[in-house]
Amino acid sequence: MSLDDIAAIQKHTETLLDKYPDFLTVSDVANLLQLSPACIQQLMQSGQLLFADIHGNSRIPKPFLIEYLVSCSSLCYTRGVKPNAPAPSGQEPMHLDNHITPTDILPVSEGVTEMANKKINQSVVVNGTKVWVRANSLQEFTNKILQLAATPQESSKHPFDTYAWNWFNTYSKPNVENATAITYQRQLTLHLLPAFEGLAVEDITTDHIQKLFNNMTGAKATKDKVRIVLNQILDAAVEDKIITQNPVKSRRVKITGKASKATAPYTVEQMRFLVEHLGDIQSPQDRAYLALQALHPLRLEEVLGLQLNDVDTQNMKIHVRRAVTHPTRNQPEVKDTKTASSCRTIGLSALALPYLSTDFTGPFLFGGQQPLSYTQVRRMCQRIQREIGFEENITPIRFRTTVLTDLYDQTKDIKLAQAAAGHTTPAMTLKYYVKGRETSTEATNAVERAYTA
């Protein structure tokens, strides 16, 4: 058998063993060779199949098994014939298929001696880590493997940036609204990744987290957005048993900052001015927009989502069925309403009716085929302010706060205000939207009336 033949057999054997681990058990080898475990044990005890004793368990390294199988093949095909020499006259070279008994194909001790003295350069996986072992003999190879197996290996740590991006792309981005995903990504790139650059998840302490928030400027609400993302990442690390507890939840971590500025409602006098000057607005679309936005407790995203059949002028109803958000600022995205409660029907103000033109060019009242972008809305509000001579900026969010404030002020019915707002609870309406119109003098007068006859 030529050297090329032997190399081909070795390559084929390595391919067959690809799916097996680097260290095989006696049962693995027995199943592979279709022999009994006792037969494999006999080969190991006789020194024909070399093995390693790792923590009291006999394991056959894959390189040993490959050498054994190649030797078997070589001997079976060439026994009694010198390498590369023609067979003696009248005698065919013995073929593997001509052997009947298993003992016929066992390699002789000379083959084992050759194998034991052969230089080895082989990769193996020890304690979950791939390492290359170089040795001048199988004995040295075995000794090195035993030493590696007995040496505790430091478990690899998890870089924060890699772990955080995996959390974002696998668990967060596919399962949240597009606008939320963009917000989370912004917290990662602007705050978290720079703060923990070069750190592993296991190395992050409460000190690192407190320093992160200490170095941030701005409102507390901004810091809370960062905290929400970091808390989810480290909660995942606890679940993966990378860390034992989430340092964000430590009582020592304090997040301070300026309170967010509350949205102030327009005054009653300002709202009366707007209603009186609706007719001064030149564009029919601009007039219709202000009539719907200023006189109803609608979010801007709900107004932009209105279509022709949503405004029922016959029954004086507005059906809120969808919303339009702008996750990337100027790319409108049509979606469901913010919550199930936000999908609602509210009354259409008679004050708005004269300004709702029927000359719409597309499915969306504002924009036609595509809803208006934020830039277009901002420019429209600036036009309206100039044309009617309004003293303050036209700000969509302020109209929602104003209408809800006056609705509650006139009715004192929080459940009615909640339904109009599309909130899940009345507490949300009271906390963020109902500002109250009473002055300190009116409050004092009310107390005096209660305490006097």
Residue, then its C-alpha position, 0 to 999 in steps of 0.5 A: m500500500s502506497l503512502d498516498d493510499i494510507a493518507a487517503i484512508q486516514k482522511h476518510t477515517e477522520t471524516l467518519l469520526d467528525k461527529y464524535p467528541d475528542f475523547l470517546t468512551v469505551s461504549d462509543v468505540a464499541n458502537l463505532l467498531q461494532l464490537s463488544p465493550a469487553c473486546i475494546q477493553q481487551l484491546m486497551q489492556s493489551g496496549q493495542l488501543l491506547f487510552a487516557d485515564i481522566h479523573g478515573n474514567s478511561r477515555i480514548p482520544k480521537p487521534f489514538l483511535i484514528e491511528y489504530l484504524v489506519s493501522c488496521s486498514s494498512l495491515c489488512y490490505t498489505r499483510g505479508v507484502k512489502p510496501n509498494a512491492p508487487a505480490p509474489s507470483g501466484q499470490e494475491p495481496m490479502h484484501l480486507d474482505n478476505h479476513i474472517t475473524p476479528t483477531d486476523i485484523l488486529p495490528v501487531s505490536e510493532g505498529v503500536t510501537e511506531m504509533a507511540n513514537k510518532k510526533i503529534n500535533q492535534s487539537v482537542v477540547v478540554n474542559g470546554t476549551k479548544v487547545w492544541v497539543r504538541a507532543n513527540s509521542l503518544q505518551e507525552f500527548t497523554n500526559k499533557i491531556l491529563q495535565l490540562a484536564a486536571t487544571p481548573q480552567e477559568s471560565s470565559k467572561h461575557p463582554f457587556d457590548t456583545y451580551a447587550w447587543n444579543w439581548f437587543n437583537t434577540y429578545s427586545k427588537p423583535n418583540v416591541e414597537n418600532a419606536t420603543a426599539i429605536t429608543y432602546q437602541r439610542q440608550l445603548t449607543l449613547h449611554l450604556l456602551p460608552a459607560f461599560e466599554g471594555l467591561a464584562v457583564e460579570d465585572i459591572t458593580t453598583d459603583h459602575i452603575q451609580k457613576l453612570f447616572n452621576n455623569m448623566t445630565g438632564a431630566k430624571a426621566t431621561k436617566d430612567k429610560v437608561r435604567i429601564v434598558l440596563n435593568q432588562i439586560l442584567d435581569a437576563a444575565v441573572e436568568d442566564k446564571i452569568i451573575t447572581q443578582n442585578p446590581v441595578k436593583s441595589r438600594r444604594v443606586k440613586i437616580t436624581g435629576k431635574a423633574s420633567k416640565a409639565t405640559a401647561p394648558y392654554t388659557v380659556e382666553q387663548m382657546r377662545f381666540l383660536v376658535e374665533h380666528l379659525g376662519d382666518i387660516q388660509s389652507p383648508q387642510d390647516r383649518a381642518y387640522l386645527a379644528l380637530q386637534a384644538l377642540h378634541p382630546l386627541r393625540l397628534e398620532e391619532v389625528l394624523g391617523l384619521q381617514l375619511n370614514d373616521v369622521d362621521t359628520q352625520n352622527m357627530k362622531i369621531h372614530v379613533r381606529r389607528a395611530v401614526t408614529h414617526p420612529t425615525r422622526n420623518q418616516p410615518e408608520v401606521k399602527d394600532t392605537k397606543t392601547a386597547s382603551s385608545c381605540r374609541t369613539i368621541g363626540l365631534s364638536a359642532l364648533a369644528l364642523p364648518y371647517l371640515s372640508t370634503d375636498f380630501t385627496g386620499p385616504f388620510l385626512f391630513g397628507g392624502q396618500q401618506p400621513l403628514s410627517y413631523t416636519q410637515v406638521r411643525r411647518m403647518c403649526q408655524r403657518i397657523q400661528r402667523e396667519i392668525g397672529f397667535e401669541e404662543n407656539i401652536t403645540p399639539i400636545r397642549f391642546r389635548t391637556t387643555v381639552l381634558t382640563d376643561l372637560y373635567d373642570q366643567t363636568k367634575d366627572i373623571k370617568l368621562a374625562q378618562a373615556a375621552a382621553g382613551h386612558t386605561t385608568p382615571a389616575m393617568t388622566l388626573k396625574y398627567y392631563v387634568k391641571g385644574r382651572e381654579t385659582s388660589t383665590e377661588a380655592t380660599n373662597a370655597v373653603e370659606r363657604a364651607y366653614t361659614a353659615 
